[in-house]
């Protein structure tokens, strides 16, 4: 792998990590807003936690895909699949 390829790979990885942290910040900001809104408008009926729970599952899945926690469909799996597909395409030509 030459320097240009290494740079592109590192740049892609940094963008993935940056995207995850942006997603995480938006998750917290929006859910804090929804919790405050819920407590102000209908404190006897709490609903904000359903949004936090559902979206939280999405944040966890995003973390798994970016950081490879658990190894399922993580970055290493993705790279392996890309290599497998490229090898398959090369063998068919």
N, CA, C and O atoms as a printed pandas DataFrame, in Angstrom:
     atom_number atom_name residue_name chain_id  residue_number  x_coord  y_coord  z_coord
0              1         N          UNK        A               1    0.851   -1.168    0.000
1              2        CA          UNK        A               1    0.000    0.000    0.000
2              3         C          UNK        A               1    0.900    1.235    0.000
3              4         O          UNK        A               1    1.763    1.389    0.865
4              5         N          UNK        A               2    0.688    2.108   -0.977
5              6        CA          UNK        A               2    1.519    3.307   -1.042
6              7         C          UNK        A               2    0.983    4.395   -0.114
7              8         O          UNK        A               2   -0.066    4.237    0.510
8              9         N          UNK        A               3    1.716    5.491   -0.037
9             10        CA          UNK        A               3    1.368    6.569    0.900
10            11         C          UNK        A               3    0.015    7.199    0.586
11            12         O          UNK        A               3   -0.729    7.557    1.499
12            13         N          UNK        A               4   -0.305    7.337   -0.692
13            14        CA          UNK        A               4   -1.587    7.929   -1.077
14            15         C          UNK        A               4   -2.755    7.051   -0.620
15            16         O          UNK        A               4   -3.757    7.558   -0.116
16            17         N          UNK        A               5   -2.623    5.752   -0.796
17            18        CA          UNK        A               5   -3.669    4.823   -0.348
18            19         C          UNK        A               5   -3.803    4.829    1.167
19            20         O          UNK        A               5   -4.913    4.781    1.697
20            21         N          UNK        A               6   -2.673    4.886    1.865
21            22        CA          UNK        A               6   -2.701    4.947    3.331
22            23         C          UNK        A               6   -3.403    6.218    3.795
23            24         O          UNK        A               6   -4.201    6.199    4.732
24            25         N          UNK        A               7   -3.091    7.321    3.121
25            26        CA          UNK        A               7   -3.722    8.589    3.482
26            27         C          UNK        A               7   -5.231    8.532    3.266
27            28         O          UNK        A               7   -5.999    8.957    4.129
28            29         N          UNK        A               8   -5.656    8.009    2.123
29            30        CA          UNK        A               8   -7.090    7.915    1.832
30            31         C          UNK        A               8   -7.809    7.014    2.833
31            32         O          UNK        A               8   -8.921    7.318    3.264
32            33         N          UNK        A               9   -7.175    5.914    3.198
33            34        CA          UNK        A               9   -7.767    5.007    4.173
34            35         C          UNK        A               9   -7.879    5.679    5.545
35            36         O          UNK        A               9   -8.907    5.575    6.213
36            37         N          UNK        A              10   -6.815    6.367    5.954
37            38        CA          UNK        A              10   -6.828    7.061    7.244
38            39         C          UNK        A              10   -7.861    8.183    7.237
39            40         O          UNK        A              10   -8.565    8.390    8.225
40            41         N          UNK        A              11   -7.950    8.893    6.141
41            42        CA          UNK        A              11   -8.917    9.987    6.028
42            43         C          UNK        A              11  -10.354    9.458    6.125
43            44         O          UNK        A              11  -11.195   10.048    6.803
44            45         N          UNK        A              12  -10.622    8.344    5.443
45            46        CA          UNK        A              12  -11.947    7.719    5.505
46            47         C          UNK        A              12  -12.275    7.301    6.939
47            48         O          UNK        A              12  -13.397    7.491    7.408
48            49         N          UNK        A              13  -11.297    6.738    7.619
49            50        CA          UNK        A              13  -11.490    6.283    8.997
50            51         C          UNK        A              13  -11.776    7.455    9.924
51            52         O          UNK        A              13  -12.651    7.367   10.785
52            53         N          UNK        A              14  -11.047    8.550    9.754
53            54        CA          UNK        A              14  -11.269    9.753   10.569
54            55         C          UNK        A              14  -12.671   10.299   10.326
55            56         O          UNK        A              14  -13.337   10.729   11.268
56            57         N          UNK        A              15  -13.124   10.288    9.084
57            58        CA          UNK        A              15  -14.483   10.748    8.773
58            59         C          UNK        A              15  -15.539    9.859    9.430
59            60         O          UNK        A              15  -16.558   10.355    9.912
60            61         N          UNK        A              16  -15.298    8.546    9.449
61            62        CA          UNK        A              16  -16.234    7.633   10.112
62            63         C          UNK        A              16  -16.325    7.952   11.604
63            64         O          UNK        A              16  -17.419    8.018   12.165
64            65         N          UNK        A              17  -15.185    8.147   12.234
65            66        CA          UNK        A              17  -15.160    8.442   13.672
66            67         C          UNK        A              17  -15.803    9.796   13.945
67            68         O          UNK        A              17  -16.583    9.935   14.887
68            69         N          UNK        A              18  -15.481   10.791   13.130
69            70        CA          UNK        A              18  -16.069   12.121   13.281
70            71         C          UNK        A              18  -17.591   12.056   13.118
71            72         O          UNK        A              18  -18.329   12.699   13.864
72            73         N          UNK        A              19  -18.046   11.285   12.150
73            74        CA          UNK        A              19  -19.485   11.126   11.939
74            75         C          UNK        A              19  -20.162   10.493   13.138
75            76         O          UNK        A              19  -21.262   10.898   13.515
76            77         N          UNK        A              20  -19.514    9.497   13.747
77            78        CA          UNK        A              20  -20.090    8.874   14.936
78            79         C          UNK        A              20  -20.219    9.883   16.069
79            80         O          UNK        A              20  -21.276    9.978   16.694
80            81         N          UNK        A              21  -19.162   10.636   16.342
81            82        CA          UNK        A              21  -19.216   11.600   17.443
82            83         C          UNK        A              21  -20.237   12.703   17.175
83            84         O          UNK        A              21  -20.885   13.181   18.107
84            85         N          UNK        A              22  -20.387   13.111   15.923
85            86        CA          UNK        A              22  -21.428   14.089   15.578
86            87         C          UNK        A              22  -22.806   13.505   15.864
87            88         O          UNK        A              22  -23.669   14.184   16.420
88            89         N          UNK        A              23  -23.011   12.251   15.485
89            90        CA          UNK        A              23  -24.270   11.556   15.733
90            91         C          UNK        A              23  -24.545   11.485   17.230
91            92         O          UNK        A              23  -25.671   11.721   17.667
92            93         N          UNK        A              24  -23.533   11.164   18.009
93            94        CA          UNK        A              24  -23.678   11.050   19.456
94            95         C          UNK        A              24  -24.051   12.389   20.093
95            96         O          UNK        A              24  -24.911   12.437   20.972
96            97         N          UNK        A              25  -23.416   13.465   19.660
97            98        CA          UNK        A              25  -23.720   14.799   20.200
98            99         C          UNK        A              25  -25.159   15.187   19.864
99           100         O          UNK        A              25  -25.889   15.671   20.729
100          101         N          UNK        A              26  -25.565   14.977   18.620
101          102        CA          UNK        A              26  -26.940   15.297   18.219
102          103         C          UNK        A              26  -27.930   14.470   19.035
103          104         O          UNK        A              26  -28.968   14.980   19.455
104          105         N          UNK        A              27  -27.613   13.204   19.259
105          106        CA          UNK        A              27  -28.465   12.322   20.067
106          107         C          UNK        A              27  -28.697   12.925   21.454
107          108         O          UNK        A              27  -29.837   13.028   21.906
108          109         N          UNK        A              28  -27.624   13.317   22.120
109          110        CA          UNK        A              28  -27.763   13.876   23.470
110          111         C          UNK        A              28  -28.498   15.210   23.475
111          112         O          UNK        A              28  -29.372   15.430   24.313
112          113         N          UNK        A              29  -28.159   16.093   22.559
113          114        CA          UNK        A              29  -28.793   17.414   22.527
114          115         C          UNK        A              29  -30.299   17.282   22.273
115          116         O          UNK        A              29  -31.099   17.879   22.994
116          117         N          UNK        A              30  -30.685   16.522   21.278
117          118        CA          UNK        A              30  -32.099   16.367   20.939
118          119         C          UNK        A              30  -32.855   15.667   22.057
119          120         O          UNK        A              30  -33.973   16.062   22.388
120          121         N          UNK        A              31  -32.262   14.634   22.643
121          122        CA          UNK        A              31  -32.969   13.919   23.706
122          123         C          UNK        A              31  -33.092   14.736   24.988
123          124         O          UNK        A              31  -34.082   14.600   25.708
124          125         N          UNK        A              32  -32.118   15.573   25.285
125          126        CA          UNK        A              32  -32.265   16.490   26.429
126          127         C          UNK        A              32  -33.399   17.469   26.149
127          128         O          UNK        A              32  -34.222   17.733   27.026
128          129         N          UNK        A              33  -33.447   18.010   24.933
129          130        CA          UNK        A              33  -34.532   18.911   24.554
130          131         C          UNK        A              33  -35.894   18.210   24.671
131          132         O          UNK        A              33  -36.842   18.781   25.211
132          133         N          UNK        A              34  -35.988   16.987   24.170
133          134        CA          UNK        A              34  -37.253   16.256   24.235
134          135         C          UNK        A              34  -37.660   15.941   25.681
135          136         O          UNK        A              34  -38.844   15.973   26.017
136          137         N          UNK        A              35  -36.683   15.639   26.526
137          138        CA          UNK        A              35  -36.985   15.362   27.933
138          139         C          UNK        A              35  -37.524   16.613   28.609
139          140         O          UNK        A              35  -38.514   16.544   29.337
140          141         N          UNK        A              36  -36.892   17.744   28.379
141          142        CA          UNK        A              36  -37.369   19.008   28.957
142          143         C          UNK        A              36  -38.764   19.325   28.435
143          144         O          UNK        A              36  -39.649   19.694   29.206
144          145         N          UNK        A              37  -38.959   19.184   27.138
145          146        CA          UNK        A              37  -40.270   19.421   26.533
146          147         C          UNK        A              37  -41.327   18.509   27.147
147          148         O          UNK        A              37  -42.431   18.957   27.459
148          149         N          UNK        A              38  -40.999   17.252   27.318
149          150        CA          UNK        A              38  -41.920   16.293   27.905
150          151         C          UNK        A              38  -42.274   16.667   29.344
151          152         O          UNK        A              38  -43.445   16.624   29.722
152          153         N          UNK        A              39  -41.270   17.034   30.154
153          154        CA          UNK        A              39  -41.525   17.406   31.550
154          155         C          UNK        A              39  -42.342   18.683   31.668
155          156         O          UNK        A              39  -43.110   18.844   32.617
156          157         N          UNK        A              40  -42.183   19.589   30.714
157          158        CA          UNK        A              40  -42.941   20.845   30.744
158          159         C          UNK        A              40  -44.381   20.625   30.285
159          160         O          UNK        A              40  -45.314   21.115   30.922
160          161         N          UNK        A              41  -44.570   19.895   29.190
161          162        CA          UNK        A              41  -45.902   19.783   28.596
162          163         C          UNK        A              41  -46.769   18.684   29.212
163          164         O          UNK        A              41  -47.978   18.866   29.354
164          165         N          UNK        A              42  -46.183   17.568   29.573
165          166        CA          UNK        A              42  -46.993   16.475   30.134
166          167         C          UNK        A              42  -46.151   15.638   31.104
167          168         O          UNK        A              42  -45.748   14.520   30.783
168          169         N          UNK        A              43  -45.894   16.188   32.282
169          170        CA          UNK        A              43  -45.043   15.471   33.236
170          171         C          UNK        A              43  -45.662   14.171   33.762
171          172         O          UNK        A              43  -44.950   13.298   34.258
172          173         N          UNK        A              44  -46.977   14.046   33.653
173          174        CA          UNK        A              44  -47.632   12.830   34.130
174          175         C          UNK        A              44  -47.569   11.684   33.115
175          176         O          UNK        A              44  -47.844   10.533   33.453
176          177         N          UNK        A              45  -47.210   12.004   31.882
177          178        CA          UNK        A              45  -47.095   10.983   30.837
178          179         C          UNK        A              45  -45.725   11.133   30.168
179          180         O          UNK        A              45  -45.536   11.999   29.313
180          181         N          UNK        A              46  -44.775   10.284   30.563
181          182        CA          UNK        A              46  -43.421   10.374   30.016
182          183         C          UNK        A              46  -43.317    9.541   28.741
183          184         O          UNK        A              46  -43.623    8.349   28.729
184          185         N          UNK        A              47  -42.883   10.188   27.685
185          186        CA          UNK        A              47  -42.729    9.520   26.396
186          187         C          UNK        A              47  -41.333    9.672   25.812
187          188         O          UNK        A              47  -40.960    8.923   24.909
188          189         N          UNK        A              48  -40.553   10.629   26.311
189          190        CA          UNK        A              48  -39.258   10.933   25.699
190          191         C          UNK        A              48  -38.309    9.739   25.718
191          192         O          UNK        A              48  -37.466    9.595   24.833
192          193         N          UNK        A              49  -38.449    8.882   26.732
193          194        CA          UNK        A              49  -37.515    7.756   26.841
194          195         C          UNK        A              49  -37.689    6.751   25.703
195          196         O          UNK        A              49  -36.754    6.013   25.393
196          197         N          UNK        A              50  -38.873    6.706   25.071
197          198        CA          UNK        A              50  -39.057    5.812   23.926
198          199         C          UNK        A              50  -38.203    6.270   22.746
199          200         O          UNK        A              50  -37.599    5.462   22.040
200          201         N          UNK        A              51  -38.171    7.581   22.554
201          202        CA          UNK        A              51  -37.325    8.129   21.490
202          203         C          UNK        A              51  -35.855    7.857   21.807
203          204         O          UNK        A              51  -35.094    7.419   20.944
204          205         N          UNK        A              52  -35.469    8.122   23.057
205          206        CA          UNK        A              52  -34.082    7.903   23.475
206          207         C          UNK        A              52  -33.687    6.433   23.327
207          208         O          UNK        A              52  -32.571    6.128   22.905
208          209         N          UNK        A              53  -34.583    5.540   23.666
209          210        CA          UNK        A              53  -34.297    4.110   23.561
210          211         C          UNK        A              53  -34.142    3.677   22.098
211          212         O          UNK        A              53  -33.166    3.017   21.742
212          213         N          UNK        A              54  -35.095    4.048   21.270
213          214        CA          UNK        A              54  -35.029    3.668   19.854
214          215         C          UNK        A              54  -33.824    4.253   19.151
215          216         O          UNK        A              54  -33.111    3.551   18.433
216          217         N          UNK        A              55  -33.597    5.531   19.356
217          218        CA          UNK        A              55  -32.463    6.195   18.733
218          219         C          UNK        A              55  -31.156    5.687   19.347
219          220         O          UNK        A              55  -30.138    5.594   18.661
220          221         N          UNK        A              56  -31.190    5.362   20.632
221          222        CA          UNK        A              56  -30.014    4.822   21.310
222          223         C          UNK        A              56  -29.550    3.510   20.689
223          224         O          UNK        A              56  -28.351    3.246   20.598
224          225         N          UNK        A              57  -30.497    2.700   20.268
225          226        CA          UNK        A              57  -30.144    1.459   19.576
226          227         C          UNK        A              57  -29.402    1.790   18.279
227          228         O          UNK        A              57  -28.429    1.127   17.920
228          229         N          UNK        A              58  -29.872    2.813   17.592
229          230        CA          UNK        A              58  -29.178    3.255   16.377
230          231         C          UNK        A              58  -27.777    3.764   16.658
231          232         O          UNK        A              58  -26.856    3.502   15.884
232          233         N          UNK        A              59  -27.604    4.489   17.755
233          234        CA          UNK        A              59  -26.281    4.986   18.137
234          235         C          UNK        A              59  -25.351    3.816   18.459
235          236         O          UNK        A              59  -24.179    3.824   18.082
236          237         N          UNK        A              60  -25.879    2.818   19.152
237          238        CA          UNK        A              60  -25.074    1.640   19.481
238          239         C          UNK        A              60  -24.651    0.905   18.206
239          240         O          UNK        A              60  -23.501    0.482   18.078
240          241         N          UNK        A              61  -25.577    0.758   17.276
241          242        CA          UNK        A              61  -25.244    0.092   16.007
242          243         C          UNK        A              61  -24.188    0.897   15.238
243          244         O          UNK        A              61  -23.290    0.322   14.623
244          245         N          UNK        A              62  -24.300    2.211   15.278
245          246        CA          UNK        A              62  -23.314    3.066   14.636
246          247         C          UNK        A              62  -21.949    2.873   15.284
247          248         O          UNK        A              62  -20.939    2.780   14.587
248          249         N          UNK        A              63  -21.912    2.812   16.616
249          250        CA          UNK        A              63  -20.649    2.590   17.329
250          251         C          UNK        A              63  -20.038    1.253   16.949
251          252         O          UNK        A              63  -18.826    1.149   16.756
252          253         N          UNK        A              64  -20.866    0.242   16.843
253          254        CA          UNK        A              64  -20.373   -1.086   16.472
254          255         C          UNK        A              64  -19.783   -1.058   15.066
255          256         O          UNK        A              64  -18.735   -1.655   14.817
256          257         N          UNK        A              65  -20.451   -0.370   14.152
257          258        CA          UNK        A              65  -19.939   -0.335   12.783
258          259         C          UNK        A              65  -18.658    0.488   12.665
259          260         O          UNK        A              65  -17.793    0.167   11.849
260          261         N          UNK        A              66  -18.528    1.535   13.463
261          262        CA          UNK        A              66  -17.346    2.392   13.389
262          263         C          UNK        A              66  -16.162    1.795   14.142
263          264         O          UNK        A              66  -15.043    1.767   13.630
264          265         N          UNK        A              67  -16.411    1.319   15.356
265          266        CA          UNK        A              67  -15.320    0.870   16.204
266          267         C          UNK        A              67  -15.154   -0.641   16.223
267          268         O          UNK        A              67  -14.197   -1.153   16.805
268          269         N          UNK        A              68  -16.073   -1.357   15.594
269          270        CA          UNK        A              68  -15.938   -2.796   15.493
270          271         C          UNK        A              68  -16.176   -3.519   16.803
271          272         O          UNK        A              68  -15.687   -4.636   16.978
272          273         N          UNK        A              69  -16.903   -2.927   17.718
273          274        CA          UNK        A              69  -17.192   -3.564   18.997
274          275         C          UNK        A              69  -17.992   -4.830   18.720
275          276         O          UNK        A              69  -19.053   -4.778   18.098
276          277         N          UNK        A              70  -17.489   -5.946   19.175
277          278        CA          UNK        A              70  -18.163   -7.209   18.935
278          279         C          UNK        A              70  -17.785   -7.854   17.613
279          280         O          UNK        A              70  -18.008   -9.050   17.426
280          281         N          UNK        A              71  -17.222   -7.094   16.703
281          282        CA          UNK        A              71  -16.731   -7.651   15.458
282          283         C          UNK        A              71  -17.771   -7.881   14.373
283          284         O          UNK        A              71  -17.395   -8.159   13.234
284          285         N          UNK        A              72  -19.054   -7.779   14.671
285          286        CA          UNK        A              72  -20.072   -8.008   13.656
286          287         C          UNK        A              72  -20.250   -6.774   12.796
287          288         O          UNK        A              72  -20.595   -5.698   13.283
288          289         N          UNK        A              73  -20.009   -6.950   11.520
289          290        CA          UNK        A              73  -20.183   -5.893   10.528
290          291         C          UNK        A              73  -19.371   -4.648   10.854
291          292         O          UNK        A              73  -19.763   -3.536   10.499
292          293         N          UNK        A              74  -18.259   -4.829   11.518
293          294        CA          UNK        A              74  -17.371   -3.724   11.848
294          295         C          UNK        A              74  -16.446   -3.399   10.692
295          296         O          UNK        A              74  -16.594   -3.923    9.589
296          297         N          UNK        A              75  -15.501   -2.536   10.962
297          298        CA          UNK        A              75  -14.586   -2.056    9.939
298          299         C          UNK        A              75  -13.749   -3.198    9.351
299          300         O          UNK        A              75  -13.543   -3.262    8.139
300          301         N          UNK        A              76  -13.275   -4.088   10.206
301          302        CA          UNK        A              76  -12.461   -5.199    9.720
302          303         C          UNK        A              76  -13.276   -6.130    8.820
303          304         O          UNK        A              76  -12.784   -6.597    7.793
304          305         N          UNK        A              77  -14.518   -6.395    9.210
305          306        CA          UNK        A              77  -15.396   -7.233    8.396
306          307         C          UNK        A              77  -15.615   -6.589    7.033
307          308         O          UNK        A              77  -15.581   -7.258    6.000
308          309         N          UNK        A              78  -15.843   -5.268    7.050
309          310        CA          UNK        A              78  -16.089   -4.522    5.828
310          311         C          UNK        A              78  -14.875   -4.608    4.886
311          312         O          UNK        A              78  -15.020   -4.864    3.691
312          313         N          UNK        A              79  -13.693   -4.392    5.444
313          314        CA          UNK        A              79  -12.476   -4.460    4.640
314          315         C          UNK        A              79  -12.270   -5.860    4.060
315          316         O          UNK        A              79  -11.869   -6.005    2.905
316          317         N          UNK        A              80  -12.546   -6.884    4.861
317          318        CA          UNK        A              80  -12.396   -8.264    4.404
318          319         C          UNK        A              80  -13.359   -8.548    3.251
319          320         O          UNK        A              80  -12.979   -9.169    2.258
320          321         N          UNK        A              81  -14.609   -8.090    3.387
321          322        CA          UNK        A              81  -15.600   -8.305    2.329
322          323         C          UNK        A              81  -15.208   -7.576    1.044
323          324         O          UNK        A              81  -15.362   -8.113   -0.052
324          325         N          UNK        A              82  -14.706   -6.362    1.184
325          326        CA          UNK        A              82  -14.273   -5.608    0.005
326          327         C          UNK        A              82  -13.156   -6.364   -0.705
327          328         O          UNK        A              82  -13.175   -6.509   -1.928
328          329         N          UNK        A              83  -12.180   -6.848    0.069
329          330        CA          UNK        A              83  -11.072   -7.615   -0.514
330          331         C          UNK        A              83  -11.587   -8.890   -1.179
331          332         O          UNK        A              83  -11.162   -9.233   -2.282
332          333         N          UNK        A              84  -12.513   -9.598   -0.499
333          334        CA          UNK        A              84  -13.082  -10.819   -1.087
334          335         C          UNK        A              84  -13.776  -10.538   -2.409
335          336         O          UNK        A              84  -13.608  -11.285   -3.373
336          337         N          UNK        A              85  -14.556   -9.464   -2.458
337          338        CA          UNK        A              85  -15.288   -9.133   -3.681
338          339         C          UNK        A              85  -14.341   -8.719   -4.801
339          340         O          UNK        A              85  -14.545   -9.069   -5.963
340          341         N          UNK        A              86  -13.297   -7.965   -4.435
341          342        CA          UNK        A              86  -12.318   -7.570   -5.447
342          343         C          UNK        A              86  -11.585   -8.794   -5.990
343          344         O          UNK        A              86  -11.354   -8.900   -7.194
344          345         N          UNK        A              87  -11.222   -9.718   -5.100
345          346        CA          UNK        A              87  -10.557  -10.949   -5.535
346          347         C          UNK        A              87  -11.464  -11.761   -6.449
347          348         O          UNK        A              87  -11.015  -12.319   -7.450
348          349         N          UNK        A              88  -12.747  -11.821   -6.094
349          350        CA          UNK        A              88  -13.715  -12.573   -6.898
350          351         C          UNK        A              88  -13.859  -11.951   -8.290
351          352         O          UNK        A              88  -13.895  -12.660   -9.296
352          353         N          UNK        A              89  -13.941  -10.616   -8.334
353          354        CA          UNK        A              89  -14.038   -9.927   -9.623
354          355         C          UNK        A              89  -12.796  -10.156  -10.470
355          356         O          UNK        A              89  -12.902  -10.351  -11.681
356          357         N          UNK        A              90  -11.620  -10.135   -9.853
357          358        CA          UNK        A              90  -10.370  -10.338  -10.585
358          359         C          UNK        A              90  -10.270  -11.756  -11.131
359          360         O          UNK        A              90   -9.728  -11.963  -12.217
360          361         N          UNK        A              91  -10.784  -12.732  -10.393
361          362        CA          UNK        A              91  -10.701  -14.115  -10.851
362          363         C          UNK        A              91  -11.683  -14.405  -11.977
363          364         O          UNK        A              91  -11.485  -15.352  -12.738
364          365         N          UNK        A              92  -12.740  -13.605  -12.096
365          366        CA          UNK        A              92  -13.726  -13.818  -13.146
366          367         C          UNK        A              92  -13.319  -13.197  -14.480
367          368         O          UNK        A              92  -13.896  -13.516  -15.520
368          369         N          UNK        A              93  -12.342  -12.327  -14.446
369          370        CA          UNK        A              93  -11.936  -11.630  -15.680
370          371         C          UNK        A              93  -10.971  -12.426  -16.476
371          372         O          UNK        A              93  -10.533  -11.983  -17.537
